[in-house]
């Protein structure tokens, strides 16, 4: 009887060990698939839109995310728009479209979200041009015309933000610099302000998440799959593969380093970056700030869904960026 008990204990331990190893292998493969772009194949649909069998397949085999590219020319944005090549860190080359509307205009630099390229922000760029600003649309590393084939969900992309702002201040002449970021782009801006002391005149941030762990949890929740342990392992292995600590990649902490006027915008129904998470980041900012929420929209383009409200909020914030006296004493609207 004692031998049988020991045998069953050994079997249980072996089964547990195999389960732990298997779960880590799955998490490692998923993290790699989410952060390393492929060179072909069809992109996996949004996970929350998949059927049960498709979700099971994605969980077992991972997702496929081809490298985000777009072959349109800068003239698609505006006739006088031109292409720029900007040197980033560690031999990274960044591609950007630049529309110069004159030295007296503010320059709005736009940074896109996860697994897309700069053309995902064409609607926002057109709106800024209509408001009379100059515009620069930037491809993060791994996307569009920039070098590399990976993403770090805002960690290394913060280096790209710093490089672009530095280039703009050294080579371009404008009345002010406003940074616009959507989702991962917003996170990269916040991290750049902490890690590189990047100093724009104002920031406009859409759909920002508060911690890396929470945004990964949200993706499991969107699929209606328990996130406990799986989310933690995904964050751990994602960071290990690309040399950073995913548990310390927290925009709510970066926000403490923001000392310029800050406009936050958020969709009430966003499943990937929940409103409460965006408010946490907003609350942590010590400088002048405003929080605008849009109804009946999730992780999508606000300017396309709510053009009038979006333009009103953004236009006001551009005027604030232009007024240096209003930056001197931080306060909240």
N, C-alpha and C positions, 0 to 999 in steps of 0.2 A: 504493500500500500504506500509506504514511504517512497519507494522508487518511482511509482506512478505519479505521485504528487510532485516530486522533483522534476520528472519528465515534463509534466504539464506546465510547471513554472518556467522551465527552459524554453518550451514551445511559445509560451506567452511573451517571454523576453525577446525571443528571436522575431516573433511577429511584430512586436512593438518596434524593434530596431529596424526591421525592413520597412515598416510604415513611415517611420521618421525619415529614413534615408530617401524613400520614394517621394515623400512630400517635399523634401529639400531639393531633389532633382527637378521635380515639376516647377518649383518656385524659381530655381536657377534658370531653367529654360524659358519660363515666361518672362522673367526680368530681362533676359537677353533679347528675346523677341520684341519686347516693348521699347527697348532702348537702342537697338541696332537695326537700321533700315536695310531692307533687302533690295536686290537689283531687278526684281521682276515678280510676276504673279499678281493675282487679284488681292486687293486689300480686304482684310476681314472687316465685315460690317460692324457698326456700333454694337457692342456686346449686349446692351439692353434690348436691342431689336432682334436678336437671334432667337431661333426656336430652341426648345429644350435639347434636341439632338445636336444642333449647331453649337450650343453652349458647351455641351459635354465634349464635343470634338475640339473646341477651342481650348478648354481646360486641359485636355490630354495632350494636344499637339502644339498648343501655343497659337498666337496670332501672327498674321503676316502683314507687315507695314512696309510697302515699297518706299524708297527714298522720295520725299516730296519734291516734285519738279514742276516747272511751268516754262514753256518755251516762247511766251509772248515777249515782245520788246518793250522797253521803257515808254515808247510812244503810245502804248495802249493806255497808260495812265494820263499822259498829256503830251502834246506835240513837242514841247521843248524839254521834256524829261530826259535825263541821261543816266547812263550806267556808271557806277563807281566800284572800284575794287579797294577794299580797306584791309590793311594788315592787322590781324588779331594776334593773340598770344600763341606761342608754341607753333609757329608756322601756319596757323589757321588763316585762310583768306575768306573775307566776307564780301558778299555781293549786295549792292544797294541801288535803288533807283532814286534819283535826286531831281526835284522840281524846284528851281530857284525863282522866287517871286520878288526878289530884291532885298537889299541890305536892311531896309526898314521893317521887314516882316519877321514875325517869329518863325522859327524852324520847328516843325513837329516831326519827331522821329518815331516811326511806328515799328513795334516788335510783335511778331505773331505768336500763336499758341503752339501746342504740341502736335507734332506729326503733320504740319502743313507748311506752306512757304509764304513769302511776303504777299503774293497775290490774293491770299485769303483776306487781306485787309484793303482791297481795292475800294470797296464802298466807303470805308472810313477815310481813306486817303483822298478820294474825290470830294467828300464832305468837307474836309479840312481845306482843300484848295478853294472850294466855293466860299469858305469863310475868310479867304484872303491870306492864308499862311503859306509859307514854303513847306515842302514835304520831303521826307526821306523814308522810303520803305526798305527795310533791312531783312535779308535772309540770315537766320541763325546758322551756325555751323551744322552741317548735315542736311541742309535744306536748300532748294532752289539752286542758285548759282554759286553758293558758298562751298568751301571744301568740307571734307569729312563725311561720315555716314552714320553718325550716332547722335543721340540726344541725351542730356542729363536732367531734363525736366526743370531747367532754370539754374543749375549749379554752374557748369562751365559757360552757359549762355550769359551769365552775369559778366564774365570776362569780355564777351562780345559787345555787350552794352557799353562797358567802360571804354573799349577800343573805338567804338563808333562815336561816342561823345567826345573823346579826346581828339579824334580826327576832325570832327566838326568844329571844335573850338580853335584848332590850329590852322585849319584850311578854309573855313567858310565864315562869312560875316553876316550875322543876323541880330535882330534886336533882342532875342531871347531864345532859349532852347526848352521845348516842352517834350517830355517823353510820354508816349502812349504805349501801353502794353495790354495785351489780351491774354488772360489765363496764364500760361507759362511765361509769356512775354512780360506780364505784370510782375510775376515772381522774380524774373531775372533782373528787372529794374530795381526792385527792392533790395535784392541781394547785392547788386552792384553798388548801391548807395552805402551799404554797410561794409562790404569787403574792399571796395576801391575808392570810397569817399567820392563817388560820382555826384556832381552837384548841378542838376538842371535847375531851371527857374520854376518849373512846376511839373507835376506828373498827373497823368490821367490813367487810371487802372481799372480794367474790367475783369470781372469773374475771377478774382484772386482767391486761392485756397489758403488755409491757415497753416497746415502742416502737411508734409509729404505723406505721413501715415494716414491722415484723415482723407486725403484725396484718393489714395489707393483703396481705403475702406469703402469709400463712396462708389467706386467702380464695382466692387463685389455686391454692394447693396442694390445697385442699379440692375444687376442680374438676378437679384433675390437669392443670393448665395451667401452663407455665413462667412464673415470676413476674419473671424478670430484665428490667429496663428498664420493663416494664409497671407494676409496683408502684411503682417510683421516680417514673414520670410521674404516676401517680394521686395519690401523696402530694404531689407538687409542685403540680399544678393544683388539687387540693382546697384546699390552703392559700392559693394565690394568689387563688382566687375569693372567699374569705371573710376574707382579710387576716391570715393567720398563716403561720408556717413549720412545715409538717408534719414536717420532719425533726428539729425540736427539740421536738416533742410526745412526750416520753418519760417515762412514769411512773417508770421506774427512776431518773431524775434527781430527780423530784419527791419520791421516797421519803426522800431525805436530810433533808427538812424535817419529817418526822413525829417528834414528841416526846411522843406519848401512847401508851398501850397499844393494840396493833394485832393484830387477828385476821384472818388471811388464810385463805380457803377456796377450793379449786380442784378441778375434776373431772379425774380422771386421763386421760380420753379426749377432752378438749376440743380440737377442731380449730382453733378461732379464737384462743384464748389458751392456748398450750401450757403444760404444767406447768413446764417449765424456765424459761419466760419469767416466769411468776408467781413462781417461786422467786428469780429475779434481783431482782425488785422487793422481795420479802420480805427478802432478804439485805441490801439497801441501807438498810433502816430501822434507825436507831440506837437506838431505844427498845425497851421490853419488847414481845415479839411472840410469836405462835404461828402455825404453818402446819398446817392440817388438810386432808387430801386425801380425796376420795370416789372410790371405785372404780365402774367401770361407768357413768359418766355423762360427758357432754360439756358443751356450753355451754347448760345447762338449770337448772331450779330444784332446788337441793340439798334444800331443806326438804321438797319433795314426794317426792323419790326416796329420801332418807335422813332421815326426820323425827326419829328418836331420836338419831342421832349429831349432827345439826345443832343440835337443841335443847340438848343437853348442852354443846356447845362454846359456843354463844351465851349460855346462862345463866351459865356461868362468867365470860364476858367482861363481862357486864353487872355482875356483882358486883365485878369488878376496877375497872370505871369508877366504881363507887360508893365505892370505898375510896381516898381521897385519899393516904393514906400509902404505898400501893403504887405510886402514880404518881411519887413523889418520886425514887426511885432506879431508873433504867432498867436492865433486865436481860432476858435472854431465857429463856423457858421451855425 
